[in-house]
Amino acid sequence: MKYLGLVFANLRRSKLRSAMTGAAIMLAVLLVCLLLTMPAGLDALLDNLASNTRISVHNKAGIVYSMPQSFVRKVRQVDGVAAAAAITWFGGAYEEAGRVTFPNFAVEVEHVGAVYPDYPISAEHLADFKRYRDGALVGRQIMRKYRWKIGDRVTLRSTVWPVNLDVRIVGEIADDHSPYLWMSTEYVDQALKAQGREGLGIANVVWARASDPSRVNAIMRAVDELSRNSEAETACETEKSFFSNMFGSLQSFVTIILIVTALVSLCIVFIAANTASMAVRERAGEIAVLKAIGFGRRVIFATLLAETLLLSALAGGAGVLLAVALTRALRMFSGWSEALGPLAVFIITGPVIVQGIVLSLCVGMLAGVVPAYGAARKSVAETLHEIF
């Protein structure tokens, strides 16, 4: 501790260089902390979306391939299934023909409430959804985007089915980030039959809710066994797995982000090492004098290394604090801007803070150890010979 004043004095010797090096380390730690939130943030996003009791039942070939709508009745009869509902993509365009600007589905209104009891839908809105054949439940994000309100009528021109449906908004899915619309399967079916067609008759996905989380795996095996050797064999998966597969491209993106994080860290190590080497070279004469008056090699090495470590630690701490402040600001702003909604789950956690501090210390250690060791091991005569 008695050499701490000397360390601080040496850092203040070239204030601009110390400030620029510290700023580079601070920005690198800030960037790394923000990037490290993405894997955990993606997991948190999936956890928020998914339930541990809901199961996705879809065609083994993919969700773009359908299943008979009658299959949902078999799913409901499986032991352990509390509720099940068929959901079919309607693909309705609202703003312009042929362009779907938000997801919209035909759902079984009698069963959807039991499958999604955790969704923020009031009992009154759910009752109206069952009461009105042309009723629709709309996510709050869509309600705000188009400034709709309950009671409004909306016309959707399907890009999949040869019908245009006029639906009445009877309720809201009270989640700020809900981007979809539900309408009645029966309404779509009757509209198709009115045009002389066979009706809906298919489902893209059957969502089932298990009565107990421990029975999820058994239910998935039983449902897949029901469809074995049929024309539409199924592949069951948990809700989290379903959304994770849909976000598969994001998983690859996260891997690329982590690689970039490692490269950024390496670049900062080289920058800090170059700065530390310059500082040692400029003070070669002073270091020789210190050795001549009795300072040992260990003391010289420790004080030189401490300069880089202290600068890195201070800059890293500032970078972590800035990352925390920035993510909190984004969380607050996500309440005003729907475009930033997913950023609300990308927060700086305790492990990320620790990793940011450890990274800054590693940068200081790796950057300072080589020039400090090189200066400490040289003799007084060798150092003076290099100067003169």
N, C-alpha and C positions, 0 to 999 in steps of 0.2 A: 504493500500500500504506500510505502514511503516514496516510491518512484512514480506514483500516479500523476503528481504535478508535472513531472518531466514529460510524461506521455501526452498530457493535455497541451503543454507548451509546444511540443513538436507538431501536434495536429494543427495548432493555430499559426504555425510558422508560415504556411502557404494556405491562407484561408480559402482562396478561390478554388485551388486544386482539391482541398479536402471537401469543400462544399459540392463541387461537381462530381467527385467520386461517390460521396454519400448520396447524392441525388440519383446517380445511376443505380446504386444498390437498392435504394428505397423504391424506385420505380420497378425494378426487377422483382423485388419481394412482393410489391403490390400486385403486379401482373401474375406472378406465380400463385399467390393466395386466391386471386379471383379465378384463375384457371382450375385450381384444386377444388373449388366449390362445385365444379360441374358434375363429377361422378356422384358425389353425395347428393347434390341437388337433383340430379336425374332420378336417383333412387327415391328421394323424398317426393318428387313429383309423381312417381309411380305409386308410392304408398298412399298418397292423397287420392289418387284416382281409383285405386283398387281396394276391394274388400277381400278378407281372408276366407269368406264363405261362398263367394260367387264363382261360377264355373262357366266358361265359354264352350259351347258345343257348336262346331262348324264342320263343314265338309273337309274331309282329309286332304282334298286337292287344293284347298284354299278358300278364303271367305268370299271370293268372287263367284264360287260355285255354290249352288243352292241345295237345300234339303227339302223334302216334302213337309208341308206345314203340319201334317198329321203326326209327324214324328215327335212334336212337342208333347203330345198326350202320353206317349211312351216314356218320355223323360220324367214327366210328373209322377208316374207310377213307380219310379225307381225308389227303393228304400233309402230314406235319408234325405230326399229332395223335399224341401219345404215349399218351394214355388218355382215355376218356370214360365218363361214368356218368349214367344218368337218375335224377332225383330228383323224387318226387311228394309233394305235401302230403297227409298222412294226417288231420291235424286231430283228434287224439285228446284227449278230455277225461279228466282223472284225478281231480280233486277233486270235481267235480260235473258232472252231465250237461249238455251243451250249452255248457260254458265251457272254452275251451282256455287253459290257464295257461302253457304253454311250447310252442315250435314242435316238431313231430315230423314226420318224413318217412320215406317208404319209399325206400330206396336200393338200388342194385345192389351187393351185397356183394363180388362178385368183382372189381369195378373201382374201387370208391370209394377204396381205399388208394392206388392208382396215381395217381388224380386229385388226392388230397390228401396227398402225401408229406411236406409240411411241417407237417401237423397233429400235435400231441403225442399220438399213439396208439401204444402199445407193440405190438411185433410179436406178442406173446402174445395180447393182447386182440383184435387184428385177425384172428388165426388162429381164435380162438374165435368171433368174429362170423361167419366163413365156415363154421365147423363146425356151429353150432347154427342150425337153421332159424328158431327163435323168438328168436334172440339180439338184443340191442339194445346200442348204444353210446350212452352218456349223457354230456353235458357236466358238468364238475365243479360248475358253479354250480347245476345242477339236483340233482345228487347231494347237495350240502350243504343245499340248501333243504328237501328232503324227507327228508334223513337216510337216503338209500338207500345200499346197499353192493353190491358185486359178488356175484352169486348171488341177489339178491332178485328176486321176480316182481311185475310191475306190470300191471294191467289198464287198457287205454285204450279208451274208447268213442268211436268215430269220429263226427265231426259231418259228414263228407262221404260216407263209405262205410257201407253198412248192416252193419257188422261191429263186434264188440267183440273185441279181441285181448289175449291174455295173453302178455307178453313177459318174457324172462329177461335181466337185466342181466349181460352178459358182459365188459364193458370200459368204460373211462372215457376221455373226451376230456379230457386233463389240462391244460385251460386254465381258469383261475379265472373267466373271463368267458364260458365257452361255455354258452349257454342252451337247447340243443336236444337232441333224441333222434333217433337213426337206428335204423330197423328194416329187415328184409329185404323187398325188393319181391316176392320169390317167396312169402314167408309171406302177405302181403296178397293176392296173386293167388290162391293156393290157398284161402284163406279165402272169397274171393268165389265161386270156382267151386264150393266145397262147398255153397253156398247156391243153386246153379243159375244163377248169373250168368255173364257172359262173362269175367270176370277183370279185371285192372287195365287193361292195354292202352294206357295213356296215360302221358305224362310232362309235368310242368309246366315243368321246366328240365332241359336237358342240359348238364352241366359238362364241358368238355374242357380238357385240359392240353397246351399246345404243347411240342414237344421243344426249341424255342429261342425266346427272346423276340422275336427279329427276324422270326419267321414268323407272329406273332399276327395281323397285319393280313391277310396272304394267306389264312390259315385262315378268318378271319371272312368274307371275300369268297367263298371257295369253298363254305362251309357255306350261306350265304344263297342262293347260286346253285343249290344242290341242291334247295332247297324252292321255288324260283321257280315261280309259276303253280299251286302245289298248294293244297289246302284249308287247310293250316296253314303259311303262309309264315313264315319265321323272321327274327328280328332279333338278330344277334350283337353283343355288346359285351364289353369287358374286365371283369374282376371289380371293379376299382375304379370303373369307370363304372356298373356294375350297382348296387353299394351306394350310390354317390353319388346315383343316381336314387331309390333307396329312401329316402334321407335328404333328399330334395328340400325338404321342409318345414323342415328344419333350416337349409338354405342361406338360405331367406328369413328365418328367425329370426336368423341371423348378420348379415344386412344390417340388420335392425331394430336389433340390438345396436350395430352400428357407428354408426348414426344417433344412438342414445341417447348413445353415447360422445362424439360431437361436441357434443351439446347440454349434457352435463354439463360438458365443458371450457369451453364458452361461459359457462355460469352461474358457474363459479368465477372466470373472468376478471372478470366484473362485480362479484362479491363482493370480490375482491382490489383492484380499482380503486377501489371505494367506500371501502375501508379506507385505502388509500394517500392518497386525496383528503382524508379526515378528518385523517390525520396531518399533511399539509401545511398545512391550514387552521389547525390548532391551533398550529403553529409558525411562523406567518406573521411574527410579530414577530422571532423569532430569526433567521429567514432574512433579514429586512431589515437586522438588525444585522450579520450576516455580510457582506452586500453592502457595507454602509457602511464596514467596516474593511478591505476590500480583497479579499474572496473574489469570484472571477470567476463569470460565469454558467455556464461549462462545469463548474467545480468544484461549484457548487450543484446543477446538473442531474445530474452523475455521482454525487454522494453520495446524493441522494434516490432516484435510480434503483437504485443499488447496494443500498439497504435492501430494496426490494421483491424484487430479484433474489436477494439472499442468503437472505431468508426463504423465497422460493419454492423455491430450490435445496435448502435444508436440509429443508423439508417434503416436497419431491418425492423426495429420497433416502430419507427415512424411509418414504414410501409405497411405494417400490419394494422396499425391504428387507422391509417387512411383507407385500407381495404374494408375494415369494419364499418367506418363511417359511410363509405360509398355504397356498400350493400344495404345498409339501413336506409340510406336515401332512396335507393332503387325500390326497396320494399314499400316505402311511403309513396313513391311516385307511381308504383304499379296500381295503387288504388285509384289514381286519376286517369292513367292511361292503360287501356285494355291491351295495347300492343306489348306492354312490358309485364303482363300478368304472370307468365311463368317465372320471371326473375324473382318473384316473391319467395320462392323456395330455395334460391341460391344464396345461402347465408354463410358467414364465416363462423365455423364451429371451433370448439376448443382444440381438436386435433389439427385443424388447419392453422390456427394461431401458433401452436407448438412447431409445426413444420416450417412456418415462415421464419420463426426465430432461429430454429436449428439451421435452416438454409443460410441465413445471414452470417451465423457463426462459422459455418463451413466455408463460406466464401472468404471470410476474414482469415481463417486458418490456412486454407489452400493458397490464398493470394500472398500471405505474409510469411509463411514458413520458409520458402526458398530464398528470397532476398535477405531475410533475417539471419538464416543459417550461413549464407555466403558471407555476410558482413562479419558475423561473429567468429568464424573459423580462421579468417585471415590474420596474420601477424601484423604488428605495428609497422615493421619495416616494409612488408609487402604492400600494405595499404598506402603508406607514404610514397612508395616507389610508383604506384599507379597514378598518384596525384601529381607528383613532380616528375 
